[in-house]
Amino acid sequence: MDNNTIDIKPIEFKQNCVKVKMRLTRFEFNAKSCDVSVEKYNENNVFLEVCTVSISEEEYSQWGSDDNYIINLVLKKLGMERA
């Protein structure tokens, strides 16, 4: 998974959050789970906050080779959806 910015529908967050950037922050060889760091940005591309989403062994085992699975899972865990 790369560090691409993902547009989302605005959610209430002190300011409207309209973009997120994701990256793996805990990953090991032969991993069975991971953590994803999520940076939140407003409509002016101003950084709002960062949070961490943990991916369980069961969720991780379903990842496969399509990064959209993990992106959509993280968004769902944060109560967000793609724009």
mmCIF file of the N, C-alpha and C atoms, coordinates in Angstrom:
data_MODEL
# 
_entry.id   MODEL 
# 
loop_
_atom_site.group_PDB 
_atom_site.id 
_atom_site.type_symbol 
_atom_site.label_atom_id 
_atom_site.label_alt_id 
_atom_site.label_comp_id 
_atom_site.label_asym_id 
_atom_site.label_entity_id 
_atom_site.label_seq_id 
_atom_site.pdbx_PDB_ins_code 
_atom_site.Cartn_x 
_atom_site.Cartn_y 
_atom_site.Cartn_z 
_atom_site.occupancy 
_atom_site.B_iso_or_equiv 
_atom_site.pdbx_formal_charge 
_atom_site.auth_seq_id 
_atom_site.auth_comp_id 
_atom_site.auth_asym_id 
_atom_site.auth_atom_id 
_atom_site.pdbx_PDB_model_num 
ATOM 1   N N  . MET A 1 1  ? 0.845   -1.167  0.000  1.00 0.00 ? 1  MET A N  1 
ATOM 2   C CA . MET A 1 1  ? 0.000   0.000   0.000  1.00 0.00 ? 1  MET A CA 1 
ATOM 3   C C  . MET A 1 1  ? 0.894   1.235   0.000  1.00 0.00 ? 1  MET A C  1 
ATOM 4   N N  . ASP A 1 2  ? 0.590   2.188   -0.831 1.00 0.00 ? 2  ASP A N  1 
ATOM 5   C CA . ASP A 1 2  ? 1.420   3.397   -0.883 1.00 0.00 ? 2  ASP A CA 1 
ATOM 6   C C  . ASP A 1 2  ? 0.760   4.513   -0.076 1.00 0.00 ? 2  ASP A C  1 
ATOM 7   N N  . ASN A 1 3  ? 1.347   5.688   -0.097 1.00 0.00 ? 3  ASN A N  1 
ATOM 8   C CA . ASN A 1 3  ? 0.874   6.811   0.722  1.00 0.00 ? 3  ASN A CA 1 
ATOM 9   C C  . ASN A 1 3  ? -0.007  7.769   -0.065 1.00 0.00 ? 3  ASN A C  1 
ATOM 10  N N  . ASN A 1 4  ? -0.860  7.272   -0.924 1.00 0.00 ? 4  ASN A N  1 
ATOM 11  C CA . ASN A 1 4  ? -1.742  8.132   -1.709 1.00 0.00 ? 4  ASN A CA 1 
ATOM 12  C C  . ASN A 1 4  ? -2.794  8.781   -0.824 1.00 0.00 ? 4  ASN A C  1 
ATOM 13  N N  . THR A 1 5  ? -3.194  9.991   -1.205 1.00 0.00 ? 5  THR A N  1 
ATOM 14  C CA . THR A 1 5  ? -4.284  10.682  -0.535 1.00 0.00 ? 5  THR A CA 1 
ATOM 15  C C  . THR A 1 5  ? -5.599  10.135  -1.070 1.00 0.00 ? 5  THR A C  1 
ATOM 16  N N  . ILE A 1 6  ? -6.557  9.905   -0.181 1.00 0.00 ? 6  ILE A N  1 
ATOM 17  C CA . ILE A 1 6  ? -7.850  9.336   -0.563 1.00 0.00 ? 6  ILE A CA 1 
ATOM 18  C C  . ILE A 1 6  ? -8.933  10.347  -0.233 1.00 0.00 ? 6  ILE A C  1 
ATOM 19  N N  . ASP A 1 7  ? -9.694  10.799  -1.236 1.00 0.00 ? 7  ASP A N  1 
ATOM 20  C CA . ASP A 1 7  ? -10.792 11.729  -1.007 1.00 0.00 ? 7  ASP A CA 1 
ATOM 21  C C  . ASP A 1 7  ? -11.945 10.986  -0.336 1.00 0.00 ? 7  ASP A C  1 
ATOM 22  N N  . ILE A 1 8  ? -12.561 11.636  0.650  1.00 0.00 ? 8  ILE A N  1 
ATOM 23  C CA . ILE A 1 8  ? -13.699 11.055  1.359  1.00 0.00 ? 8  ILE A CA 1 
ATOM 24  C C  . ILE A 1 8  ? -14.830 12.078  1.405  1.00 0.00 ? 8  ILE A C  1 
ATOM 25  N N  . LYS A 1 9  ? -16.040 11.595  1.690  1.00 0.00 ? 9  LYS A N  1 
ATOM 26  C CA . LYS A 1 9  ? -17.148 12.517  1.908  1.00 0.00 ? 9  LYS A CA 1 
ATOM 27  C C  . LYS A 1 9  ? -16.880 13.247  3.219  1.00 0.00 ? 9  LYS A C  1 
ATOM 28  N N  . PRO A 1 10 ? -17.192 14.549  3.300  1.00 0.00 ? 10 PRO A N  1 
ATOM 29  C CA . PRO A 1 10 ? -16.911 15.306  4.526  1.00 0.00 ? 10 PRO A CA 1 
ATOM 30  C C  . PRO A 1 10 ? -17.567 14.684  5.751  1.00 0.00 ? 10 PRO A C  1 
ATOM 31  N N  . ILE A 1 11 ? -16.817 14.658  6.862  1.00 0.00 ? 11 ILE A N  1 
ATOM 32  C CA . ILE A 1 11 ? -17.370 14.232  8.144  1.00 0.00 ? 11 ILE A CA 1 
ATOM 33  C C  . ILE A 1 11 ? -17.142 15.358  9.139  1.00 0.00 ? 11 ILE A C  1 
ATOM 34  N N  . GLU A 1 12 ? -17.988 15.429  10.173 1.00 0.00 ? 12 GLU A N  1 
ATOM 35  C CA . GLU A 1 12 ? -17.816 16.469  11.174 1.00 0.00 ? 12 GLU A CA 1 
ATOM 36  C C  . GLU A 1 12 ? -16.591 16.162  12.016 1.00 0.00 ? 12 GLU A C  1 
ATOM 37  N N  . PHE A 1 13 ? -15.724 17.135  12.138 1.00 0.00 ? 13 PHE A N  1 
ATOM 38  C CA . PHE A 1 13 ? -14.494 16.960  12.902 1.00 0.00 ? 13 PHE A CA 1 
ATOM 39  C C  . PHE A 1 13 ? -13.915 18.335  13.168 1.00 0.00 ? 13 PHE A C  1 
ATOM 40  N N  . LYS A 1 14 ? -14.356 18.975  14.216 1.00 0.00 ? 14 LYS A N  1 
ATOM 41  C CA . LYS A 1 14 ? -13.896 20.320  14.528 1.00 0.00 ? 14 LYS A CA 1 
ATOM 42  C C  . LYS A 1 14 ? -13.896 21.186  13.276 1.00 0.00 ? 14 LYS A C  1 
ATOM 43  N N  . GLN A 1 15 ? -13.315 20.682  12.212 1.00 0.00 ? 15 GLN A N  1 
ATOM 44  C CA . GLN A 1 15 ? -13.402 21.231  10.860 1.00 0.00 ? 15 GLN A CA 1 
ATOM 45  C C  . GLN A 1 15 ? -13.813 20.055  9.989  1.00 0.00 ? 15 GLN A C  1 
ATOM 46  N N  . ASN A 1 16 ? -14.278 20.321  8.772  1.00 0.00 ? 16 ASN A N  1 
ATOM 47  C CA . ASN A 1 16 ? -14.601 19.209  7.881  1.00 0.00 ? 16 ASN A CA 1 
ATOM 48  C C  . ASN A 1 16 ? -13.325 18.514  7.452  1.00 0.00 ? 16 ASN A C  1 
ATOM 49  N N  . CYS A 1 17 ? -13.319 17.205  7.606  1.00 0.00 ? 17 CYS A N  1 
ATOM 50  C CA . CYS A 1 17 ? -12.220 16.373  7.126  1.00 0.00 ? 17 CYS A CA 1 
ATOM 51  C C  . CYS A 1 17 ? -12.628 15.854  5.757  1.00 0.00 ? 17 CYS A C  1 
ATOM 52  N N  . VAL A 1 18 ? -11.840 16.131  4.723  1.00 0.00 ? 18 VAL A N  1 
ATOM 53  C CA . VAL A 1 18 ? -12.206 15.718  3.364  1.00 0.00 ? 18 VAL A CA 1 
ATOM 54  C C  . VAL A 1 18 ? -11.145 14.847  2.699  1.00 0.00 ? 18 VAL A C  1 
ATOM 55  N N  . LYS A 1 19 ? -9.984  14.646  3.343  1.00 0.00 ? 19 LYS A N  1 
ATOM 56  C CA . LYS A 1 19 ? -8.926  13.800  2.790  1.00 0.00 ? 19 LYS A CA 1 
ATOM 57  C C  . LYS A 1 19 ? -8.229  13.060  3.913  1.00 0.00 ? 19 LYS A C  1 
ATOM 58  N N  . VAL A 1 20 ? -7.739  11.878  3.590  1.00 0.00 ? 20 VAL A N  1 
ATOM 59  C CA . VAL A 1 20 ? -6.901  11.137  4.519  1.00 0.00 ? 20 VAL A CA 1 
ATOM 60  C C  . VAL A 1 20 ? -5.703  10.574  3.768  1.00 0.00 ? 20 VAL A C  1 
ATOM 61  N N  . LYS A 1 21 ? -4.597  10.407  4.480  1.00 0.00 ? 21 LYS A N  1 
ATOM 62  C CA . LYS A 1 21 ? -3.423  9.700   3.969  1.00 0.00 ? 21 LYS A CA 1 
ATOM 63  C C  . LYS A 1 21 ? -3.196  8.525   4.897  1.00 0.00 ? 21 LYS A C  1 
ATOM 64  N N  . MET A 1 22 ? -2.921  7.357   4.312  1.00 0.00 ? 22 MET A N  1 
ATOM 65  C CA . MET A 1 22 ? -2.716  6.149   5.099  1.00 0.00 ? 22 MET A CA 1 
ATOM 66  C C  . MET A 1 22 ? -1.331  5.575   4.832  1.00 0.00 ? 22 MET A C  1 
ATOM 67  N N  . ARG A 1 23 ? -0.757  4.981   5.896  1.00 0.00 ? 23 ARG A N  1 
ATOM 68  C CA . ARG A 1 23 ? 0.487   4.231   5.720  1.00 0.00 ? 23 ARG A CA 1 
ATOM 69  C C  . ARG A 1 23 ? 0.571   3.197   6.832  1.00 0.00 ? 23 ARG A C  1 
ATOM 70  N N  . LEU A 1 24 ? 1.225   2.095   6.519  1.00 0.00 ? 24 LEU A N  1 
ATOM 71  C CA . LEU A 1 24 ? 1.428   1.062   7.527  1.00 0.00 ? 24 LEU A CA 1 
ATOM 72  C C  . LEU A 1 24 ? 2.454   1.561   8.529  1.00 0.00 ? 24 LEU A C  1 
ATOM 73  N N  . THR A 1 25 ? 2.141   1.434   9.812  1.00 0.00 ? 25 THR A N  1 
ATOM 74  C CA . THR A 1 25 ? 3.086   1.876   10.832 1.00 0.00 ? 25 THR A CA 1 
ATOM 75  C C  . THR A 1 25 ? 3.649   0.715   11.632 1.00 0.00 ? 25 THR A C  1 
ATOM 76  N N  . ARG A 1 26 ? 2.977   -0.410  11.617 1.00 0.00 ? 26 ARG A N  1 
ATOM 77  C CA . ARG A 1 26 ? 3.500   -1.614  12.270 1.00 0.00 ? 26 ARG A CA 1 
ATOM 78  C C  . ARG A 1 26 ? 3.276   -2.766  11.316 1.00 0.00 ? 26 ARG A C  1 
ATOM 79  N N  . PHE A 1 27 ? 4.358   -3.273  10.794 1.00 0.00 ? 27 PHE A N  1 
ATOM 80  C CA . PHE A 1 27 ? 4.291   -4.380  9.854  1.00 0.00 ? 27 PHE A CA 1 
ATOM 81  C C  . PHE A 1 27 ? 5.555   -5.202  10.017 1.00 0.00 ? 27 PHE A C  1 
ATOM 82  N N  . GLU A 1 28 ? 5.434   -6.511  10.096 1.00 0.00 ? 28 GLU A N  1 
ATOM 83  C CA . GLU A 1 28 ? 6.580   -7.395  10.246 1.00 0.00 ? 28 GLU A CA 1 
ATOM 84  C C  . GLU A 1 28 ? 6.528   -8.446  9.150  1.00 0.00 ? 28 GLU A C  1 
ATOM 85  N N  . PHE A 1 29 ? 7.690   -8.986  8.793  1.00 0.00 ? 29 PHE A N  1 
ATOM 86  C CA . PHE A 1 29 ? 7.701   -10.102 7.856  1.00 0.00 ? 29 PHE A CA 1 
ATOM 87  C C  . PHE A 1 29 ? 6.878   -11.238 8.454  1.00 0.00 ? 29 PHE A C  1 
ATOM 88  N N  . ASN A 1 30 ? 6.189   -11.961 7.596  1.00 0.00 ? 30 ASN A N  1 
ATOM 89  C CA . ASN A 1 30 ? 5.277   -13.022 8.035  1.00 0.00 ? 30 ASN A CA 1 
ATOM 90  C C  . ASN A 1 30 ? 4.209   -12.474 8.985  1.00 0.00 ? 30 ASN A C  1 
ATOM 91  N N  . ALA A 1 31 ? 3.821   -11.240 8.751  1.00 0.00 ? 31 ALA A N  1 
ATOM 92  C CA . ALA A 1 31 ? 2.864   -10.572 9.633  1.00 0.00 ? 31 ALA A CA 1 
ATOM 93  C C  . ALA A 1 31 ? 1.500   -11.243 9.577  1.00 0.00 ? 31 ALA A C  1 
ATOM 94  N N  . LYS A 1 32 ? 0.801   -11.134 10.682 1.00 0.00 ? 32 LYS A N  1 
ATOM 95  C CA . LYS A 1 32 ? -0.562  -11.627 10.769 1.00 0.00 ? 32 LYS A CA 1 
ATOM 96  C C  . LYS A 1 32 ? -1.534  -10.504 11.098 1.00 0.00 ? 32 LYS A C  1 
ATOM 97  N N  . SER A 1 33 ? -0.996  -9.322  11.380 1.00 0.00 ? 33 SER A N  1 
ATOM 98  C CA . SER A 1 33 ? -1.810  -8.147  11.665 1.00 0.00 ? 33 SER A CA 1 
ATOM 99  C C  . SER A 1 33 ? -0.952  -6.922  11.373 1.00 0.00 ? 33 SER A C  1 
ATOM 100 N N  . CYS A 1 34 ? -1.551  -5.731  11.442 1.00 0.00 ? 34 CYS A N  1 
ATOM 101 C CA . CYS A 1 34 ? -0.782  -4.509  11.228 1.00 0.00 ? 34 CYS A CA 1 
ATOM 102 C C  . CYS A 1 34 ? -1.541  -3.319  11.801 1.00 0.00 ? 34 CYS A C  1 
ATOM 103 N N  . ASP A 1 35 ? -0.876  -2.190  11.876 1.00 0.00 ? 35 ASP A N  1 
ATOM 104 C CA . ASP A 1 35 ? -1.488  -0.925  12.245 1.00 0.00 ? 35 ASP A CA 1 
ATOM 105 C C  . ASP A 1 35 ? -1.378  0.012   11.055 1.00 0.00 ? 35 ASP A C  1 
ATOM 106 N N  . VAL A 1 36 ? -2.410  0.824   10.845 1.00 0.00 ? 36 VAL A N  1 
ATOM 107 C CA . VAL A 1 36 ? -2.416  1.793   9.754  1.00 0.00 ? 36 VAL A CA 1 
ATOM 108 C C  . VAL A 1 36 ? -2.531  3.188   10.370 1.00 0.00 ? 36 VAL A C  1 
ATOM 109 N N  . SER A 1 37 ? -1.583  4.046   10.044 1.00 0.00 ? 37 SER A N  1 
ATOM 110 C CA . SER A 1 37 ? -1.608  5.438   10.481 1.00 0.00 ? 37 SER A CA 1 
ATOM 111 C C  . SER A 1 37 ? -2.445  6.231   9.485  1.00 0.00 ? 37 SER A C  1 
ATOM 112 N N  . VAL A 1 38 ? -3.390  7.034   9.989  1.00 0.00 ? 38 VAL A N  1 
ATOM 113 C CA . VAL A 1 38 ? -4.289  7.803   9.130  1.00 0.00 ? 38 VAL A CA 1 
ATOM 114 C C  . VAL A 1 38 ? -4.159  9.280   9.485  1.00 0.00 ? 38 VAL A C  1 
ATOM 115 N N  . GLU A 1 39 ? -3.709  10.078  8.530  1.00 0.00 ? 39 GLU A N  1 
ATOM 116 C CA . GLU A 1 39 ? -3.630  11.530  8.705  1.00 0.00 ? 39 GLU A CA 1 
ATOM 117 C C  . GLU A 1 39 ? -4.887  12.140  8.102  1.00 0.00 ? 39 GLU A C  1 
ATOM 118 N N  . LYS A 1 40 ? -5.520  13.066  8.834  1.00 0.00 ? 40 LYS A N  1 
ATOM 119 C CA . LYS A 1 40 ? -6.749  13.708  8.367  1.00 0.00 ? 40 LYS A CA 1 
ATOM 120 C C  . LYS A 1 40 ? -6.443  15.146  7.950  1.00 0.00 ? 40 LYS A C  1 
ATOM 121 N N  . TYR A 1 41 ? -7.078  15.586  6.841  1.00 0.00 ? 41 TYR A N  1 
ATOM 122 C CA . TYR A 1 41 ? -6.865  16.917  6.284  1.00 0.00 ? 41 TYR A CA 1 
ATOM 123 C C  . TYR A 1 41 ? -8.197  17.584  5.966  1.00 0.00 ? 41 TYR A C  1 
ATOM 124 N N  . ASN A 1 42 ? -8.235  18.924  6.028  1.00 0.00 ? 42 ASN A N  1 
ATOM 125 C CA . ASN A 1 42 ? -9.446  19.651  5.651  1.00 0.00 ? 42 ASN A CA 1 
ATOM 126 C C  . ASN A 1 42 ? -9.411  20.026  4.172  1.00 0.00 ? 42 ASN A C  1 
ATOM 127 N N  . GLU A 1 43 ? -10.427 20.806  3.740  1.00 0.00 ? 43 GLU A N  1 
ATOM 128 C CA . GLU A 1 43 ? -10.551 21.157  2.321  1.00 0.00 ? 43 GLU A CA 1 
ATOM 129 C C  . GLU A 1 43 ? -9.411  22.039  1.824  1.00 0.00 ? 43 GLU A C  1 
ATOM 130 N N  . ASN A 1 44 ? -8.671  22.672  2.728  1.00 0.00 ? 44 ASN A N  1 
ATOM 131 C CA . ASN A 1 44 ? -7.510  23.489  2.338  1.00 0.00 ? 44 ASN A CA 1 
ATOM 132 C C  . ASN A 1 44 ? -6.204  22.716  2.461  1.00 0.00 ? 44 ASN A C  1 
ATOM 133 N N  . ASN A 1 45 ? -6.324  21.409  2.600  1.00 0.00 ? 45 ASN A N  1 
ATOM 134 C CA . ASN A 1 45 ? -5.174  20.516  2.728  1.00 0.00 ? 45 ASN A CA 1 
ATOM 135 C C  . ASN A 1 45 ? -4.372  20.796  4.002  1.00 0.00 ? 45 ASN A C  1 
ATOM 136 N N  . VAL A 1 46 ? -5.056  21.323  5.024  1.00 0.00 ? 46 VAL A N  1 
ATOM 137 C CA . VAL A 1 46 ? -4.424  21.592  6.311  1.00 0.00 ? 46 VAL A CA 1 
ATOM 138 C C  . VAL A 1 46 ? -4.574  20.347  7.184  1.00 0.00 ? 46 VAL A C  1 
ATOM 139 N N  . PHE A 1 47 ? -3.470  19.901  7.752  1.00 0.00 ? 47 PHE A N  1 
ATOM 140 C CA . PHE A 1 47 ? -3.454  18.735  8.628  1.00 0.00 ? 47 PHE A CA 1 
ATOM 141 C C  . PHE A 1 47 ? -4.323  18.985  9.856  1.00 0.00 ? 47 PHE A C  1 
ATOM 142 N N  . LEU A 1 48 ? -5.177  17.994  10.208 1.00 0.00 ? 48 LEU A N  1 
ATOM 143 C CA . LEU A 1 48 ? -6.053  18.102  11.366 1.00 0.00 ? 48 LEU A CA 1 
ATOM 144 C C  . LEU A 1 48 ? -5.581  17.221  12.523 1.00 0.00 ? 48 LEU A C  1 
ATOM 145 N N  . GLU A 1 49 ? -5.335  15.949  12.240 1.00 0.00 ? 49 GLU A N  1 
ATOM 146 C CA . GLU A 1 49 ? -4.895  15.022  13.283 1.00 0.00 ? 49 GLU A CA 1 
ATOM 147 C C  . GLU A 1 49 ? -4.430  13.718  12.642 1.00 0.00 ? 49 GLU A C  1 
ATOM 148 N N  . VAL A 1 50 ? -3.814  12.889  13.461 1.00 0.00 ? 50 VAL A N  1 
ATOM 149 C CA . VAL A 1 50 ? -3.421  11.554  13.028 1.00 0.00 ? 50 VAL A CA 1 
ATOM 150 C C  . VAL A 1 50 ? -3.999  10.551  14.018 1.00 0.00 ? 50 VAL A C  1 
ATOM 151 N N  . CYS A 1 51 ? -4.419  9.413   13.503 1.00 0.00 ? 51 CYS A N  1 
ATOM 152 C CA . CYS A 1 51 ? -4.903  8.346   14.373 1.00 0.00 ? 51 CYS A CA 1 
ATOM 153 C C  . CYS A 1 51 ? -4.374  7.015   13.845 1.00 0.00 ? 51 CYS A C  1 
ATOM 154 N N  . THR A 1 52 ? -4.478  5.988   14.656 1.00 0.00 ? 52 THR A N  1 
ATOM 155 C CA . THR A 1 52 ? -4.004  4.660   14.276 1.00 0.00 ? 52 THR A CA 1 
ATOM 156 C C  . THR A 1 52 ? -5.170  3.689   14.294 1.00 0.00 ? 52 THR A C  1 
ATOM 157 N N  . VAL A 1 53 ? -5.254  2.879   13.246 1.00 0.00 ? 53 VAL A N  1 
ATOM 158 C CA . VAL A 1 53 ? -6.286  1.856   13.141 1.00 0.00 ? 53 VAL A CA 1 
ATOM 159 C C  . VAL A 1 53 ? -5.585  0.499   13.129 1.00 0.00 ? 53 VAL A C  1 
ATOM 160 N N  . SER A 1 54 ? -5.994  -0.381  14.040 1.00 0.00 ? 54 SER A N  1 
ATOM 161 C CA . SER A 1 54 ? -5.405  -1.722  14.111 1.00 0.00 ? 54 SER A CA 1 
ATOM 162 C C  . SER A 1 54 ? -6.198  -2.689  13.238 1.00 0.00 ? 54 SER A C  1 
ATOM 163 N N  . ILE A 1 55 ? -5.462  -3.491  12.489 1.00 0.00 ? 55 ILE A N  1 
ATOM 164 C CA . ILE A 1 55 ? -6.052  -4.515  11.627 1.00 0.00 ? 55 ILE A CA 1 
ATOM 165 C C  . ILE A 1 55 ? -5.796  -5.868  12.293 1.00 0.00 ? 55 ILE A C  1 
ATOM 166 N N  . SER A 1 56 ? -6.861  -6.584  12.606 1.00 0.00 ? 56 SER A N  1 
ATOM 167 C CA . SER A 1 56 ? -6.752  -7.862  13.317 1.00 0.00 ? 56 SER A CA 1 
ATOM 168 C C  . SER A 1 56 ? -6.202  -8.959  12.398 1.00 0.00 ? 56 SER A C  1 
ATOM 169 N N  . GLU A 1 57 ? -5.850  -10.087 13.006 1.00 0.00 ? 57 GLU A N  1 
ATOM 170 C CA . GLU A 1 57 ? -5.367  -11.231 12.221 1.00 0.00 ? 57 GLU A CA 1 
ATOM 171 C C  . GLU A 1 57 ? -6.409  -11.680 11.211 1.00 0.00 ? 57 GLU A C  1 
ATOM 172 N N  . GLU A 1 58 ? -7.662  -11.766 11.635 1.00 0.00 ? 58 GLU A N  1 
ATOM 173 C CA . GLU A 1 58 ? -8.728  -12.211 10.730 1.00 0.00 ? 58 GLU A CA 1 
ATOM 174 C C  . GLU A 1 58 ? -8.879  -11.247 9.550  1.00 0.00 ? 58 GLU A C  1 
ATOM 175 N N  . GLU A 1 59 ? -8.891  -9.939  9.843  1.00 0.00 ? 59 GLU A N  1 
ATOM 176 C CA . GLU A 1 59 ? -9.019  -8.937  8.782  1.00 0.00 ? 59 GLU A CA 1 
ATOM 177 C C  . GLU A 1 59 ? -7.801  -8.972  7.867  1.00 0.00 ? 59 GLU A C  1 
ATOM 178 N N  . TYR A 1 60 ? -6.628  -9.066  8.462  1.00 0.00 ? 60 TYR A N  1 
ATOM 179 C CA . TYR A 1 60 ? -5.380  -9.081  7.698  1.00 0.00 ? 60 TYR A CA 1 
ATOM 180 C C  . TYR A 1 60 ? -5.332  -10.274 6.748  1.00 0.00 ? 60 TYR A C  1 
ATOM 181 N N  . SER A 1 61 ? -5.815  -11.425 7.206  1.00 0.00 ? 61 SER A N  1 
ATOM 182 C CA . SER A 1 61 ? -5.769  -12.644 6.388  1.00 0.00 ? 61 SER A CA 1 
ATOM 183 C C  . SER A 1 61 ? -6.642  -12.526 5.137  1.00 0.00 ? 61 SER A C  1 
ATOM 184 N N  . GLN A 1 62 ? -7.604  -11.595 5.138  1.00 0.00 ? 62 GLN A N  1 
ATOM 185 C CA . GLN A 1 62 ? -8.483  -11.400 3.987  1.00 0.00 ? 62 GLN A CA 1 
ATOM 186 C C  . GLN A 1 62 ? -7.957  -10.358 3.007  1.00 0.00 ? 62 GLN A C  1 
ATOM 187 N N  . TRP A 1 63 ? -6.844  -9.712  3.340  1.00 0.00 ? 63 TRP A N  1 
ATOM 188 C CA . TRP A 1 63 ? -6.319  -8.599  2.542  1.00 0.00 ? 63 TRP A CA 1 
ATOM 189 C C  . TRP A 1 63 ? -5.964  -9.032  1.134  1.00 0.00 ? 63 TRP A C  1 
ATOM 190 N N  . GLY A 1 64 ? -5.179  -10.049 0.955  1.00 0.00 ? 64 GLY A N  1 
ATOM 191 C CA . GLY A 1 64 ? -4.757  -10.464 -0.381 1.00 0.00 ? 64 GLY A CA 1 
ATOM 192 C C  . GLY A 1 64 ? -3.874  -9.413  -1.032 1.00 0.00 ? 64 GLY A C  1 
ATOM 193 N N  . SER A 1 65 ? -4.050  -9.188  -2.336 1.00 0.00 ? 65 SER A N  1 
ATOM 194 C CA . SER A 1 65 ? -3.183  -8.249  -3.064 1.00 0.00 ? 65 SER A CA 1 
ATOM 195 C C  . SER A 1 65 ? -3.890  -6.950  -3.451 1.00 0.00 ? 65 SER A C  1 
ATOM 196 N N  . ASP A 1 66 ? -5.159  -6.807  -3.087 1.00 0.00 ? 66 ASP A N  1 
ATOM 197 C CA . ASP A 1 66 ? -5.913  -5.606  -3.453 1.00 0.00 ? 66 ASP A CA 1 
ATOM 198 C C  . ASP A 1 66 ? -5.936  -4.626  -2.283 1.00 0.00 ? 66 ASP A C  1 
ATOM 199 N N  . ASP A 1 67 ? -5.166  -3.538  -2.390 1.00 0.00 ? 67 ASP A N  1 
ATOM 200 C CA . ASP A 1 67 ? -5.099  -2.549  -1.320 1.00 0.00 ? 67 ASP A CA 1 
ATOM 201 C C  . ASP A 1 67 ? -6.423  -1.850  -1.061 1.00 0.00 ? 67 ASP A C  1 
ATOM 202 N N  . ASN A 1 68 ? -7.348  -1.889  -2.022 1.00 0.00 ? 68 ASN A N  1 
ATOM 203 C CA . ASN A 1 68 ? -8.663  -1.285  -1.806 1.00 0.00 ? 68 ASN A CA 1 
ATOM 204 C C  . ASN A 1 68 ? -9.385  -1.945  -0.638 1.00 0.00 ? 68 ASN A C  1 
ATOM 205 N N  . TYR A 1 69 ? -9.137  -3.229  -0.424 1.00 0.00 ? 69 TYR A N  1 
ATOM 206 C CA . TYR A 1 69 ? -9.747  -3.929  0.716  1.00 0.00 ? 69 TYR A CA 1 
ATOM 207 C C  . TYR A 1 69 ? -9.353  -3.242  2.023  1.00 0.00 ? 69 TYR A C  1 
ATOM 208 N N  . ILE A 1 70 ? -8.068  -3.004  2.209  1.00 0.00 ? 70 ILE A N  1 
ATOM 209 C CA . ILE A 1 70 ? -7.596  -2.437  3.468  1.00 0.00 ? 70 ILE A CA 1 
ATOM 210 C C  . ILE A 1 70 ? -7.992  -0.967  3.584  1.00 0.00 ? 70 ILE A C  1 
ATOM 211 N N  . ILE A 1 71 ? -7.955  -0.238  2.473  1.00 0.00 ? 71 ILE A N  1 
ATOM 212 C CA . ILE A 1 71 ? -8.380  1.168   2.480  1.00 0.00 ? 71 ILE A CA 1 
ATOM 213 C C  . ILE A 1 71 ? -9.834  1.269   2.912  1.00 0.00 ? 71 ILE A C  1 
ATOM 214 N N  . ASN A 1 72 ? -10.707 0.475   2.296  1.00 0.00 ? 72 ASN A N  1 
ATOM 215 C CA . ASN A 1 72 ? -12.132 0.511   2.629  1.00 0.00 ? 72 ASN A CA 1 
ATOM 216 C C  . ASN A 1 72 ? -12.395 0.053   4.065  1.00 0.00 ? 72 ASN A C  1 
ATOM 217 N N  . LEU A 1 73 ? -11.630 -0.935  4.539  1.00 0.00 ? 73 LEU A N  1 
ATOM 218 C CA . LEU A 1 73 ? -11.769 -1.409  5.907  1.00 0.00 ? 73 LEU A CA 1 
ATOM 219 C C  . LEU A 1 73 ? -11.407 -0.308  6.899  1.00 0.00 ? 73 LEU A C  1 
ATOM 220 N N  . VAL A 1 74 ? -10.291 0.375   6.671  1.00 0.00 ? 74 VAL A N  1 
ATOM 221 C CA . VAL A 1 74 ? -9.861  1.456   7.567  1.00 0.00 ? 74 VAL A CA 1 
ATOM 222 C C  . VAL A 1 74 ? -10.890 2.588   7.554  1.00 0.00 ? 74 VAL A C  1 
ATOM 223 N N  . LEU A 1 75 ? -11.353 2.986   6.368  1.00 0.00 ? 75 LEU A N  1 
ATOM 224 C CA . LEU A 1 75 ? -12.370 4.029   6.286  1.00 0.00 ? 75 LEU A CA 1 
ATOM 225 C C  . LEU A 1 75 ? -13.619 3.643   7.059  1.00 0.00 ? 75 LEU A C  1 
ATOM 226 N N  . LYS A 1 76 ? -14.052 2.389   6.899  1.00 0.00 ? 76 LYS A N  1 
ATOM 227 C CA . LYS A 1 76 ? -15.248 1.917   7.612  1.00 0.00 ? 76 LYS A CA 1 
ATOM 228 C C  . LYS A 1 76 ? -15.036 1.982   9.122  1.00 0.00 ? 76 LYS A C  1 
ATOM 229 N N  . LYS A 1 77 ? -13.863 1.569   9.602  1.00 0.00 ? 77 LYS A N  1 
ATOM 230 C CA . LYS A 1 77 ? -13.583 1.598   11.039 1.00 0.00 ? 77 LYS A CA 1 
ATOM 231 C C  . LYS A 1 77 ? -13.601 3.035   11.582 1.00 0.00 ? 77 LYS A C  1 
ATOM 232 N N  . LEU A 1 78 ? -13.304 4.012   10.720 1.00 0.00 ? 78 LEU A N  1 
ATOM 233 C CA . LEU A 1 78 ? -13.304 5.403   11.129 1.00 0.00 ? 78 LEU A CA 1 
ATOM 234 C C  . LEU A 1 78 ? -14.645 6.098   10.878 1.00 0.00 ? 78 LEU A C  1 
ATOM 235 N N  . GLY A 1 79 ? -15.627 5.353   10.357 1.00 0.00 ? 79 GLY A N  1 
ATOM 236 C CA . GLY A 1 79 ? -16.940 5.937   10.068 1.00 0.00 ? 79 GLY A CA 1 
ATOM 237 C C  . GLY A 1 79 ? -16.914 6.831   8.849  1.00 0.00 ? 79 GLY A C  1 
ATOM 238 N N  . MET A 1 80 ? -15.984 6.569   7.918  1.00 0.00 ? 80 MET A N  1 
ATOM 239 C CA . MET A 1 80 ? -15.825 7.367   6.704  1.00 0.00 ? 80 MET A CA 1 
ATOM 240 C C  . MET A 1 80 ? -16.163 6.547   5.477  1.00 0.00 ? 80 MET A C  1 
ATOM 241 N N  . GLU A 1 81 ? -16.364 7.222   4.361  1.00 0.00 ? 81 GLU A N  1 
ATOM 242 C CA . GLU A 1 81 ? -16.530 6.553   3.077  1.00 0.00 ? 81 GLU A CA 1 
ATOM 243 C C  . GLU A 1 81 ? -15.915 7.399   1.994  1.00 0.00 ? 81 GLU A C  1 
ATOM 244 N N  . ARG A 1 82 ? -15.527 6.738   0.910  1.00 0.00 ? 82 ARG A N  1 
ATOM 245 C CA . ARG A 1 82 ? -14.924 7.449   -0.218 1.00 0.00 ? 82 ARG A CA 1 
ATOM 246 C C  . ARG A 1 82 ? -15.920 8.426   -0.822 1.00 0.00 ? 82 ARG A C  1 
ATOM 247 N N  . ALA A 1 83 ? -15.390 9.538   -1.324 1.00 0.00 ? 83 ALA A N  1 
ATOM 248 C CA . ALA A 1 83 ? -16.230 10.550  -1.979 1.00 0.00 ? 83 ALA A CA 1 
ATOM 249 C C  . ALA A 1 83 ? -16.571 10.094  -3.384 1.00 0.00 ? 83 ALA A C  1 
# 
